Amino acid sequence: MGKVAVLDYGMGNLHSVASALNQVAPDSEVVLATTPEQAQSAGHLLVPGVGAIRDCMAGFEAAGFAPLLKEAISAGVPVLGICVGMQIMMRHSEENNGVDCLDIFSQPVKFFGGDLPELPQGRHFKIPHMGWNCVQQTCKHPLWQGIVDRSRFYFVHSYYVPAVDNSEVAGQTEYGIPLAAALARGNIFATQFHPEKSARDGLQLLSNFVNWDGRT
């Protein structure tokens, strides 16, 4: 097993992610990388993220991780994004009055507020969306190995990536509207849910990631 770098730009749920990786890959070297140099020789890159997108983008770019991530993707290094770590890979986010992201995926990140339908008896969907949701696997992928379709994963977010007209959706869920639970392209896999908080199936996905060669 090789080196797995968790990119530390000051906005991630780093210790729970690192703990989960150490659990599923005890023979790997799990590094919390604060500089591109510390992540340079990693065989796998993980991009976590918790918080507001403007702060996340500022921290990510200030740490010098944007060129590192794009170079790793071009080189075929397996990459996993989690929650806001997925959203910073998108084109643009509506959060914080609009923030340009890394444009690795071309879709936008939208706010739930104007899109959720009204529930019966005047009730409303709560924002943020928080809790366990079933995820439909919309394509075969090595990271779904050993995970039953429509397994439940843990979500906490107020912004989402639309699932409609999005050919890169690897997993879909619904919270009033269909949304992308996972995206995949080439050697990139990204989840809106938190695998490190998703019990057995989340650990299985992380195990699949550290054993993935980046090919589908």
Salt bridges, closest charged atoms under 4 A:
ASP100 OD1 - HIS92 ND1 2.88
ASP115 OD2 - LYS110 NZ 3.96
GLU168 OE2 - ARG185 NH1 3.03
GLU196 OE2 - HIS194 ND1 2.79
ASP201 OD1 - ARG200 NH2 2.38
ASP213 OD2 - ARG215 NH2 2.79
